[in-house]
Structure formats: C-alpha cells, structure tokens
Amino acid sequence: MYLTTKELAAYLDMSEQLILQLIYENKIRAVHDGQQYLINKEQFNQHLKQVEKVKELIEEWKNEPIPESPDVKDED
C-alpha cells in the first residue's frame, strides 16, 4: 500500500512540507508517478520498527552496570 505525502504527513502528524523536504534529502524513499510522490507504507513501518529496536538496545546498553576493573587500586 502506498501513501501520498499528504497521507504520510497525517499518519506521522508532521507537515507535508517537512515530508517533501525529507524526500528531497533522500531520507525517505519515495516513487514519483509524474504527479505526486508515493511512499511504501510497509517499508516505512519496517524502518520505524527497526529504529525502535535500536533505541531499546541503546537503553539496555546504557542501563548495564559498569564492571569493576581489576586494575583499579583503592586509595584508602
């Protein structure tokens, strides 16, 4: 299923101008059919899922305790 820039803007709660800017910057893949840009919704959803997964992995990594180094000497 393909979305127009207007539909994608509504789906993401963004302005249509920002969507077009991201398309021009090649940050969003789109197909131009001669009249409008079309974005594959499934590809876009897959990308969003991958971004969320990366965010989760980063949070897990941040929350891991730092192991004590055997080389650290106690100053007391």
N, C-alpha and C positions, 0 to 999 in steps of 0.2 A: 504494500500500500504506500502510495506516495502522498506527501503533503506539500501544499503550496507554502510560500514564505509566510503568507498571512495566517494559515492554519498552524504552522510551526510556531509562529510568534505567540499565538493564543495558547498553544499547548505548553510552551515554556514560560509564559507570562513575561514576554520581552517585546520590545518594539520591532516592527517589521524592518525598520532601517538598520537596526543592530544585526538582525539575521542576514540581511543583504551584505552588510559590511563583513561579517564573518565568512560569508560565501566568497566574496571578492578576495579576502585574505587567505583563502583555501583552508580555513579552519572548520568549515562544514562542507561536506561533499554534496554536490547538487548537480542535477542534469537540467540543461536549458532546452526546452522544447520549441523554442522560437518565439514564445510569448512570455513565458514565466519560468522561474526556477522550481524544480521539484526535488524534494528530499525524501529518500527512502526511510520510512518511519522505523522499520525493523533494524536497519543498520544504526540508526540514531539511538534506539533503545539499547542495543548491544553496547554501544560506546558508553552510554550513561551507566550501565551495569558494571562495565569494566572500571570506570572512574570510581564508582562507589566501592568496588572491591579493593582498589588500590588505596583509597582513603582508609578503609578498615585495616588493611595490612600496615599502613603507616602508624595508625593509632596503636595497634598491637605492639609494634616495634618500639614506639615511644614509651609504652607502659611497662616494658620489660625491665626488671631490676638490673642495675649495672653490677656485674660480678666483681667481687673483690680481687684485686691483683695480689698475687703472692709477693710481688716486689715492693709493695708499699710498706714502709717502715713506720712504726709507731713512734712519735716524737716524745711521748711522755716518759 
